[in-house]
Structure formats: C-alpha cells, structure tokens
C-alpha cells in the first residue's frame, strides 16, 4: 500500500489538497466507531450475563459480578495508553493509517475473547487471559475515538463542525443497539445452557465480519485537509505528547472533567442498569436487554438533535443546559429505579435522551482546544482520562452504593459528576469547549 503521508506531501506541494466527499467522510467515521463500540459493548453485556459464571465461578453471585465489572474497568485504564501511542502516530504520520491500526487492535482482541477457554477448562489463567484481551480492547478504542472525531471535524465546512462531529458519536448508540440486539436474539432462540456453553462466543467471533467491512471503508478515504496543511507548513512535532503536557495541561484537565457526567450517566444507564434490572428487580434478561435496546434508539435520536441545537444556539450553551438537566435528573433515580418496568423504561428514556444531548457534542468540544499538530493526541487522551474517572468504575461504584447505602446514593453520585462537569465548562474559555 502506498505511504499515505508521501501521497499527501506530493498533493500539497502541487497545491492540490486531497479532499473526501462528505458522504465518504461521515460513513468512514460512523462505521469505524460503530464497530469499535459494538466490540466494547458486547463485552459489557457478557460481563453481566455470562462472565461471572464462566470466569469467576468460585465466588458468590455478587462477588463474581463485581469481579466481572473489575475486568470491564481494565479497558478504561488501557485507553489513555492507546491514546498516547495511536495519538503519536496520528499526529505524526496521519489520521487514516492510525485509524486502520486502531481498528485492527480492537477487532483482534474482541475475536480472541470469543475463542478463550473458560475457568472450568484452564483455571485461574482464564480470567487473566480475559483481562489481557480486555486491555487490548481498551488500547484499540483509545486510539480509535479521537481519530474518528478528527476525520469528521477536520473535513467539516465552516459552521458545520458540530454537525459533522456528531456522526462518529452515533457509533455508540448503533454499536449498543447491535450488541444488545444480537444477545437478545441469541436468548430468544438458544437455551441458557447452550448460551453458557458456546453461544456467548458468537457475538465476539462475529466481530470479524464487521472488521472486514470497517477496513474496506477506512482504506478508501484520504487524509484530512487540516493534516495535509500541517504537512505542508511543517507544523508536526517530534513527540506530540511532550508538547501536549508542556503547553496544554489546563485544557487536558478541564476537558477530562467536562466529559465526566457524560460517562457516569452512560454507564449507570447501561452496564449498571442491566445488572440492576436482572439481579435486583428480577426482570428477565431478554426484557432487560429490550429496555437497553430502546435506550440505544433514544440515544441515537438525540445525538443529531444535539448537533443541530449546537449549530443554532452554540455548543457551550447546549452543554450547560444539558448538564443542568442531568443534575436535576439525578434526583429522579430513586423514584424511577424501582421494581416497576414502566418506571425503569421512563428512567432509560430520560437518561438516554440526555446522554444523546451531551455525547453528541463532546467529541467536537474535546477536540476544540488543541492545535492540529497535537489534536489527535490531545482529544484522545482527554476523552480517555474522562473514561477512567467517569466510566471505568461507574458500574462497580453504583453497584456498591446501591448494595450498601440504597439506590438514592446512585443518584447522588450522578449529581456530583454533573456539578463537577458544570464547573469545568464554566472554567473553560469560550470557544474552547
């Protein structure tokens, strides 16, 4: 394959920037994140449904679930490392090649999970291998997200960055819909014993098909105009992460906590809620998955609404209003999360609508403070630091709070995250969020 950087240096030297069509840009950014998040959420579903029994069978049910959620959290600690490594190459050699490498890393890790022996077969080595593969998933996603957002926003026409920037964000609800839907189908047509025996492997191995599609789409695009200009103007730096932490520390810190409420809300409304519905409310797993599928639809509907609203009213203003709404919503947690499917459906509908409004804008917001030469690294690290503080332990913390202090404390946890996010939005300079 031709070296993409050399191609774009040649094009730039001739004054002929290589441009992608809007359809190609938006498809490439959406397809890639859909695959990445499908892989990521397949694990989240399996962490509730099958991993406690298959990889932690010698523990009581609650301890096994917490151990499963602990392996779930490993990916979030791997994501910043992936952000540094892939961000370095994304800012040095280009967005396209780096996105292909990130997709392969995530995809291979996911397929291998589907081939792992269980605890019954190889003992304690099984959960260790599961943790290693989960690390690989996080490492790949750490490099995927930032590049996908930049592929969209750096190709956006003037005045359309919020609209273009929401397209890669749609990959999250689409991936959630596909992963939940696939497990729902398996449960409809497969006995529980068969699912635990081998059926659980199907979603992981099926990811191979999506990887092939994603690679075909990714390899058909060219570099972004912003990166081509960085090559032409010799703006690239030798080690982007060093410049990032030397000159943009405040943007990293503020961006991390601007995204805090987004992550806490999402993982309370998905991984934790799925576990709560099955283990506490005793909803059949197929019904719990159906609720999650509905949530993914609501989530997906409100992402483009967020993009349109930001173009009309301003990104900062929409983020402030949404964060205030999340804080207010947190007080409804003990009212809605009771043994009543209608109320839980109301919780999911409101929570995922708010999630769409904040998540649809967070990609563009986190990329905005950074210049092109460190933007891949900066946006990726910020997003993934937010994942550590807001997402990695959210299911674990919410489960522990609910078990030891009651469901109201899960709401207080969400409210605290929203208030921290609100303070950081106000502390950020206008135009930098």
C-alpha positions as CSV (number, residue, x, y, z in Angstrom):
1,X,0.0,0.0,0.0
2,X,1.3,3.5,-0.9
3,X,2.6,5.6,2.0
4,X,-0.3,8.0,2.7
5,X,1.9,10.7,4.1
6,X,4.0,10.8,1.0
7,X,0.9,11.0,-1.2
8,X,-0.4,14.0,0.7
9,X,3.0,15.7,0.8
10,X,3.0,15.4,-3.0
11,X,-0.5,16.7,-3.3
12,X,0.2,19.6,-1.0
13,X,3.4,20.5,-2.9
14,X,1.3,20.8,-6.0
15,X,-1.3,23.0,-4.3
16,X,-3.9,20.2,-4.8
17,X,-5.2,19.2,-1.4
18,X,-6.9,15.7,-1.5
19,X,-10.5,16.0,-0.3
20,X,-13.0,13.4,0.7
21,X,-16.7,13.7,-0.2
22,X,-19.0,14.4,2.8
23,X,-20.7,11.1,2.4
24,X,-17.4,9.2,2.5
25,X,-16.1,11.1,5.5
26,X,-19.3,10.6,7.5
27,X,-19.6,7.0,6.6
28,X,-16.0,6.2,7.5
29,X,-16.2,8.0,10.9
30,X,-19.6,6.3,11.7
31,X,-18.7,2.8,10.5
32,X,-15.5,2.7,12.4
33,X,-16.9,3.9,15.7
34,X,-19.9,1.6,15.3
35,X,-17.6,-1.4,15.1
36,X,-15.4,-0.3,17.9
37,X,-18.3,0.3,20.2
38,X,-20.1,-2.9,19.2
39,X,-17.0,-4.7,20.3
40,X,-16.8,-2.7,23.5
41,X,-20.5,-3.2,24.5
42,X,-20.6,-6.9,23.6
43,X,-18.1,-7.3,26.5
44,X,-20.3,-5.1,28.8
45,X,-23.3,-7.3,28.1
46,X,-21.3,-10.5,28.6
47,X,-19.8,-9.1,31.8
48,X,-23.4,-9.2,33.3
49,X,-24.8,-12.2,31.5
50,X,-22.1,-14.9,31.3
51,X,-18.7,-13.9,32.5
52,X,-19.4,-14.2,36.3
53,X,-20.3,-17.9,35.8
54,X,-17.7,-18.7,33.2
55,X,-14.6,-16.9,34.5
56,X,-15.4,-16.4,38.3
57,X,-17.4,-19.5,39.3
58,X,-16.0,-20.0,42.8
59,X,-17.4,-16.7,44.2
60,X,-20.8,-15.8,45.5
61,X,-23.0,-14.1,42.8
62,X,-22.4,-10.5,44.0
63,X,-18.6,-11.0,44.3
64,X,-18.5,-12.7,40.9
65,X,-20.4,-9.8,39.4
66,X,-18.1,-7.3,41.0
67,X,-15.0,-9.2,39.7
68,X,-16.5,-9.3,36.2
69,X,-17.1,-5.5,36.4
70,X,-13.4,-5.1,37.5
71,X,-12.2,-6.8,34.3
72,X,-14.7,-4.5,32.5
73,X,-12.9,-1.5,34.0
74,X,-9.4,-2.6,32.8
75,X,-10.2,-1.3,29.3
76,X,-10.6,2.3,30.6
77,X,-7.1,2.2,32.1
78,X,-5.7,0.9,28.8
79,X,-7.4,3.6,26.8
80,X,-5.1,6.5,27.7
81,X,-2.1,4.4,26.8
82,X,-3.7,3.7,23.5
83,X,-4.4,7.4,23.1
84,X,-0.7,8.2,23.6
85,X,0.6,5.6,21.2
86,X,-2.0,6.0,18.4
87,X,-2.2,9.7,19.0
88,X,1.6,10.0,18.4
89,X,1.3,8.3,15.1
90,X,-2.0,10.1,14.2
91,X,-0.3,13.4,14.7
92,X,3.0,12.3,13.0
93,X,2.0,10.1,10.0
94,X,-1.7,10.8,9.6
95,X,-5.2,10.0,10.7
96,X,-6.0,7.4,8.1
97,X,-3.2,4.8,8.8
98,X,-3.6,5.2,12.5
99,X,-7.3,4.6,12.4
100,X,-6.8,1.4,10.5
101,X,-4.3,0.1,13.1
102,X,-6.6,1.0,16.0
103,X,-9.5,-0.9,14.3
104,X,-7.3,-4.0,13.9
105,X,-6.1,-3.8,17.5
106,X,-9.7,-3.6,18.9
107,X,-11.1,-6.2,16.5
108,X,-8.4,-8.9,17.1
109,X,-8.8,-8.5,20.9
110,X,-12.5,-9.0,20.6
111,X,-12.3,-12.1,18.3
112,X,-9.8,-13.7,20.7
113,X,-12.2,-13.2,23.6
114,X,-14.7,-15.4,21.7
115,X,-12.0,-18.1,21.5
116,X,-10.9,-18.2,25.1
117,X,-11.1,-21.3,27.3
118,X,-13.1,-20.8,30.5
119,X,-12.2,-21.2,34.2
120,X,-13.5,-24.8,34.1
121,X,-11.0,-25.6,31.3
122,X,-7.8,-23.9,32.4
123,X,-8.5,-22.5,35.9
124,X,-7.2,-19.1,37.0
125,X,-5.4,-18.5,33.7
126,X,-8.8,-17.9,32.0
127,X,-9.7,-14.7,33.8
128,X,-6.1,-13.5,33.4
129,X,-6.4,-14.0,29.6
130,X,-9.8,-12.3,29.6
131,X,-8.3,-9.3,31.4
132,X,-5.5,-9.2,28.8
133,X,-7.9,-9.2,25.9
134,X,-10.0,-6.5,27.6
135,X,-6.8,-4.4,27.9
136,X,-6.4,-4.9,24.1
137,X,-9.9,-3.7,23.5
138,X,-9.3,-0.5,25.6
139,X,-5.9,0.1,23.9
140,X,-7.5,0.0,20.5
141,X,-10.5,2.1,21.4
142,X,-8.1,4.6,23.0
143,X,-6.7,5.3,19.5
144,X,-10.0,5.0,17.6
145,X,-12.3,7.6,19.0
146,X,-10.1,10.7,18.7
147,X,-9.1,9.9,15.1
148,X,-12.7,9.3,14.1
149,X,-13.8,12.6,15.5
150,X,-11.0,14.4,13.7
151,X,-11.8,12.6,10.4
152,X,-15.2,14.2,10.7
153,X,-14.5,17.6,12.1
154,X,-11.3,18.3,10.1
155,X,-13.3,17.7,6.9
156,X,-16.2,19.8,8.1
157,X,-17.1,23.0,6.1
158,X,-17.1,26.3,8.1
159,X,-20.0,26.4,10.5
160,X,-20.7,22.7,10.4
161,X,-18.2,21.2,12.9
162,X,-20.9,20.4,15.5
163,X,-23.0,18.6,12.9
164,X,-20.1,16.7,11.4
165,X,-18.7,15.9,14.8
166,X,-21.8,14.2,15.9
167,X,-21.5,11.5,13.2
168,X,-18.8,9.4,14.8
169,X,-20.7,9.8,18.1
170,X,-23.6,7.9,16.5
171,X,-21.4,4.8,16.5
172,X,-22.0,4.5,20.3
173,X,-25.8,4.0,20.1
174,X,-25.6,2.0,16.9
175,X,-23.0,-0.3,18.5
176,X,-25.1,-0.6,21.6
177,X,-28.2,-1.4,19.6
178,X,-26.3,-4.1,17.6
179,X,-24.6,-5.8,20.6
180,X,-27.8,-5.8,22.7
181,X,-29.9,-6.9,19.8
182,X,-27.6,-9.8,19.0
183,X,-27.6,-11.1,22.6
184,X,-31.4,-10.7,22.6
185,X,-31.7,-12.8,19.5
186,X,-29.5,-15.5,21.0
187,X,-31.6,-15.6,24.1
188,X,-34.8,-15.9,22.1
189,X,-33.5,-19.0,20.1
190,X,-31.0,-20.6,22.4
191,X,-31.4,-22.2,25.8
192,X,-29.5,-20.7,28.7
193,X,-27.3,-23.8,29.0
194,X,-26.3,-23.6,25.3
195,X,-25.6,-19.9,25.6
196,X,-23.2,-20.6,28.6
197,X,-21.7,-23.5,26.8
198,X,-20.8,-21.9,23.4
199,X,-23.4,-19.4,22.3
200,X,-21.9,-16.5,24.1
201,X,-18.9,-16.7,21.8
202,X,-20.9,-15.8,18.7
203,X,-21.0,-12.0,19.1
204,X,-17.3,-11.9,19.7
205,X,-16.3,-14.0,16.7
206,X,-18.9,-12.3,14.5
207,X,-17.0,-9.1,15.0
208,X,-14.6,-10.4,12.4
209,X,-17.2,-9.6,9.7
210,X,-17.5,-6.1,10.9
211,X,-13.8,-5.6,11.0
212,X,-13.5,-6.5,7.3
213,X,-16.2,-4.0,6.4
214,X,-14.6,-1.3,8.5
215,X,-11.2,-1.8,6.9
216,X,-12.7,-1.6,3.5
217,X,-14.3,1.7,4.3
218,X,-11.3,3.1,6.1
219,X,-8.8,2.3,3.4
220,X,-11.0,4.1,0.8
221,X,-10.6,7.6,2.4
222,X,-7.8,10.1,2.2
223,X,-6.2,12.4,4.8
224,X,-8.0,15.4,6.3
225,X,-7.3,18.9,4.9
226,X,-6.1,20.1,8.3
227,X,-3.4,17.3,8.4
228,X,-2.4,18.0,4.8
229,X,-1.9,21.6,5.8
230,X,0.2,20.6,8.8
231,X,2.5,18.6,6.5
232,X,2.8,21.5,4.0
233,X,3.5,24.0,6.7
234,X,5.9,21.7,8.6
235,X,3.9,22.0,11.8
236,X,4.3,18.4,13.0
237,X,6.2,17.9,16.2
238,X,8.6,15.1,17.0
239,X,6.8,13.9,20.2
240,X,3.2,15.2,20.4
241,X,2.6,14.0,23.9
242,X,5.5,16.1,25.3
243,X,4.3,19.3,23.7
244,X,0.7,18.4,24.8
245,X,1.6,18.2,28.5
246,X,4.1,21.1,28.3
247,X,1.6,23.6,26.7
248,X,-1.9,22.3,27.1
249,X,-2.2,20.9,30.7
250,X,-5.2,23.1,31.6
251,X,-7.1,22.0,28.5
252,X,-6.5,18.3,29.4
253,X,-7.7,18.7,33.0
254,X,-10.8,20.8,32.1
255,X,-11.7,18.6,29.1
256,X,-11.4,15.4,31.2
257,X,-14.0,16.7,33.7
258,X,-16.2,18.4,31.1
259,X,-16.8,14.8,29.9
260,X,-17.2,13.3,33.4
261,X,-21.0,13.5,33.6
262,X,-21.3,12.0,30.1
263,X,-19.5,8.9,31.1
264,X,-21.1,8.4,34.5
265,X,-24.6,8.9,33.1
266,X,-24.0,6.4,30.3
267,X,-22.6,3.6,32.3
268,X,-25.2,3.9,35.0
269,X,-27.9,3.8,32.3
270,X,-26.4,0.8,30.5
271,X,-24.0,-1.7,32.2
272,X,-25.1,-0.9,35.8
273,X,-28.8,-0.7,34.9
274,X,-28.7,-4.0,33.0
275,X,-27.2,-5.7,36.1
276,X,-29.7,-3.9,38.4
277,X,-32.7,-5.0,36.4
278,X,-31.6,-8.6,36.3
279,X,-30.1,-9.1,39.8
280,X,-32.2,-6.7,41.9
281,X,-35.5,-6.1,40.1
282,X,-35.5,-9.7,38.7
283,X,-36.6,-8.7,35.2
284,X,-36.0,-11.5,32.7
285,X,-32.8,-10.9,30.9
286,X,-34.5,-10.7,27.5
287,X,-36.7,-7.9,28.8
288,X,-33.8,-6.1,30.4
289,X,-32.0,-6.3,27.0
290,X,-35.1,-5.0,25.3
291,X,-35.1,-2.0,27.6
292,X,-31.4,-1.4,26.7
293,X,-32.2,-1.6,23.0
294,X,-34.9,1.0,23.4
295,X,-32.4,3.2,25.3
296,X,-29.9,2.9,22.4
297,X,-32.7,4.1,20.0
298,X,-33.4,7.1,22.1
299,X,-29.7,7.8,22.5
300,X,-29.2,7.7,18.7
301,X,-32.2,10.0,18.1
302,X,-30.9,12.8,20.4
303,X,-27.3,12.9,19.0
304,X,-28.3,14.6,15.8
305,X,-30.7,16.8,17.8
306,X,-27.7,17.9,19.8
307,X,-25.7,18.7,16.7
308,X,-28.5,20.8,15.2
309,X,-29.1,22.6,18.5
310,X,-25.4,23.4,18.9
311,X,-25.3,24.9,15.4
312,X,-28.3,27.2,16.3
313,X,-27.7,28.0,19.9
314,X,-24.0,27.3,20.5
315,X,-22.2,24.2,21.7
316,X,-21.3,25.6,25.1
317,X,-24.8,26.8,25.8
318,X,-26.3,23.4,24.9
319,X,-23.7,21.6,27.1
320,X,-24.5,23.8,30.0
321,X,-28.3,23.3,29.7
322,X,-27.9,19.5,29.3
323,X,-25.6,19.2,32.3
324,X,-28.0,21.1,34.5
325,X,-30.7,18.7,33.3
326,X,-28.5,15.7,34.2
327,X,-28.1,17.2,37.7
328,X,-31.9,17.5,38.0
329,X,-32.5,14.1,36.6
330,X,-30.2,12.5,39.2
331,X,-32.9,13.2,41.9
332,X,-35.3,11.0,39.9
333,X,-33.1,7.9,40.3
334,X,-34.8,6.6,43.5
335,X,-38.2,7.4,42.1
336,X,-37.8,5.6,38.7
337,X,-35.4,2.8,39.6
338,X,-37.9,0.6,41.4
339,X,-39.4,-2.8,40.8
340,X,-41.6,-1.4,38.1
341,X,-40.8,-1.9,34.4
342,X,-42.7,1.2,33.3
343,X,-40.7,3.4,35.6
344,X,-37.5,1.9,34.6
345,X,-38.4,2.4,31.0
346,X,-39.0,6.1,31.9
347,X,-35.6,6.2,33.6
348,X,-33.9,4.9,30.4
349,X,-35.8,7.2,28.1
350,X,-35.0,10.3,30.0
351,X,-31.4,9.3,30.8
352,X,-30.5,8.3,27.3
353,X,-32.1,11.4,25.8
354,X,-29.9,13.5,28.0
355,X,-27.0,11.2,27.1
356,X,-27.6,11.9,23.4
357,X,-27.6,15.6,24.0
358,X,-24.2,15.6,25.8
359,X,-22.4,12.8,23.9
360,X,-23.3,14.2,20.6
361,X,-21.3,17.3,21.3
362,X,-18.5,16.0,23.5
363,X,-16.2,14.9,20.6
364,X,-16.2,18.4,19.0
365,X,-15.8,20.0,22.4
366,X,-12.8,17.9,23.4
367,X,-11.0,18.5,20.1
368,X,-11.6,22.3,20.0
369,X,-8.8,23.4,22.4
370,X,-5.9,21.7,20.6
371,X,-3.9,22.8,17.5
372,X,-3.7,20.3,14.6
373,X,-0.2,19.2,15.5
374,X,-1.3,17.7,18.8
375,X,-5.1,17.4,18.3
376,X,-5.2,13.6,17.8
377,X,-3.2,13.0,21.0
378,X,-4.9,15.8,23.0
379,X,-8.5,14.8,22.2
380,X,-7.8,11.1,22.6
381,X,-6.1,11.5,26.0
382,X,-8.7,13.9,27.3
383,X,-11.6,11.6,26.3
384,X,-9.9,8.5,27.8
385,X,-8.9,10.2,31.0
386,X,-12.6,11.0,31.3
387,X,-13.3,7.4,30.8
388,X,-11.1,6.4,33.8
389,X,-12.7,8.9,36.1
390,X,-16.2,8.7,34.8
391,X,-16.7,5.3,33.3
392,X,-14.2,2.7,34.4
393,X,-15.6,2.2,37.9
394,X,-19.1,3.6,37.4
395,X,-20.9,0.2,37.3
396,X,-18.8,-1.0,40.2
397,X,-19.4,2.2,42.3
398,X,-23.1,2.2,41.5
399,X,-23.5,-1.4,42.4
400,X,-21.6,-0.9,45.7
401,X,-23.6,2.2,46.6
402,X,-26.9,0.6,45.9
403,X,-26.0,-2.6,47.9
404,X,-24.6,-0.7,50.9
405,X,-26.5,2.6,51.0
406,X,-29.5,2.4,48.8
407,X,-30.5,3.4,45.3
408,X,-30.7,7.2,46.2
409,X,-26.9,7.3,46.5
410,X,-26.5,6.2,42.9
411,X,-28.4,9.5,42.1
412,X,-26.1,11.5,44.4
413,X,-23.1,10.0,42.6
414,X,-24.5,11.2,39.2
415,X,-25.4,14.6,40.6
416,X,-21.8,15.1,41.9
417,X,-20.5,14.2,38.5
418,X,-22.8,16.7,36.8
419,X,-21.8,19.5,39.2
420,X,-18.1,18.9,38.5
421,X,-18.7,18.9,34.8
422,X,-20.7,22.2,35.0
423,X,-17.9,23.9,36.9
424,X,-15.3,22.8,34.3
425,X,-17.5,24.1,31.4
426,X,-17.7,27.5,33.1
427,X,-13.9,27.4,33.7
428,X,-13.2,26.7,30.1
429,X,-12.7,29.7,27.8
430,X,-15.4,30.3,25.3
431,X,-14.7,28.5,22.0
432,X,-12.5,26.0,23.8
433,X,-15.4,23.7,24.7
